[in-house]
Amino acid sequence: MDLSTRYLGLTLTCPLVASASPLALDVGNIRKMEDFGAGAVVLPSIFQEDIENEIDEMERLGNEGNSEALSYFPAGLTENVGPQNYLDLIRRARAAVDIPVIASLNGTTPAGWIDYARQIEQAGAHALELNVYYLPTDLVSSGAEVESRYVEILTEVKKAVSLPVAMKLSPYFSSPGHMIQTLDTAGADGVVLFNRFYQPDIDLEELTLLRDLKLSTRGEIRLPLLWIAALSGKLKGSIAASSGVQTAAEVIKYLFVGADVVMTTSALMRHGVEYLKVLKDGLVADLTAREAGSVAEIRGGLSRSAVSDIAAYDRVNYIRILRGGLHAAQ
Ligand SMILES: Cc1cc2nc3c(=O)[nH]c(=O)nc-3n(C[C@H](O)[C@H](O)[C@H](O)COP(=O)(O)O)c2cc1C
């Protein structure tokens, strides 16, 4: 069975990718991910705040004229500052596995921290995933301002590095498809659809905010499925599906609508990294049952431009469902 796929200009032996999570903080886990079938691994994010804190700390030490403390940092770090342990993780991951290692940078403003992308490249990452986790809860920024922020950050990062850059996005744009096409035109080598925003809940007993992060459920594939289906074949860059994979069925659905790779975190957190083998075996079994010899044979077969019943993706179907013409599925 040929499971190979192309993602961000890289050739992967399998479309299953371990998405960014603390699981990959452990190089032993990264090795297991490769052994159990991952085609690539995304490291957990390094945050703009981590990088800026280190810059601030260095400036503080510099202002105090504390040359002893400054000598603790390697020479030249004032230009190219960044948390060294993340770079070390990249180097150790690269040394441990043959699959592509994708670093993840998470920030919200185009500023000095972007220089750190260069260090990520120098440390040996095969690609960079950029997660602009920006919540305009200040109620000040317009939609257009938020969108241009994404494009600006991408442009700055692309200027800083020559490795491929993927944008991990949330679905919360007025016109997600157009936004994604804009980023594609601006040079994104791929998009990851979608990021899950952290959303607080309320503890009614204590009247406090709950700050936990829930693992995903399989119903969450539907939103990415819709947009991947619409974008398949319309972008220069690659498409990664992310959210809701619990079994091989979700992986296959994502491939059918046109994903180049399918990412998973919650399933690995629930069942262990070994679960990648279950997903991979399930994928092979499904392709075999369909008498397909490769992932490429099914990819995009149910994308928006491939299906004859295009209405199923559109408003007309919504009206039909609301009028009770179709059964509401559980
Ligand atoms: C505990 C945990 C930590 C995560 N850390 C990151 C992170 O550092 N950077 C990031 O871009 N996404 C992070 N994610 C999001 C995942 O990469 C993924 O996009 C999301 O969980 C949806 O995929 P899933 O349904 O397969 O879990 C994290 C998710 C979880 C559950």
The ligand as a Gaussian input file, in Angstrom:
#p B3LYP/6-31G(d) Opt

LIG

0 1
 C       -2.846000      19.234000      25.726000
 C       -2.791000      19.890000      24.380000
 C       -1.712000      20.714000      24.066000
 C       -1.660000      21.339000      22.823000
 N       -0.591000      22.141000      22.527000
 C       -0.559000      22.788000      21.328000
 C        0.530000      23.638000      21.000000
 O        1.484000      23.796000      21.749000
 N        0.482000      24.283000      19.817000
 C       -0.548000      24.134000      18.925000
 O       -0.518000      24.731000      17.848000
 N       -1.567000      23.298000      19.199000
 C       -1.601000      22.640000      20.375000
 N       -2.655000      21.817000      20.652000
 C       -3.727000      21.633000      19.649000
 C       -3.479000      20.355000      18.849000
 O       -2.283000      20.406000      18.125000
 C       -4.635000      20.099000      17.874000
 O       -4.653000      21.095000      16.864000
 C       -6.004000      20.067000      18.549000
 O       -5.949000      19.343000      19.758000
 C       -7.046000      19.453000      17.628000
 O       -6.677000      18.169000      17.216000
 P       -7.263000      16.829000      17.905000
 O       -8.730000      16.878000      17.745000
 O       -6.608000      15.722000      17.144000
 O       -6.850000      16.882000      19.324000
 C       -2.715000      21.157000      21.892000
 C       -3.783000      20.320000      22.211000
 C       -3.840000      19.685000      23.437000
 C       -5.005000      18.792000      23.735000

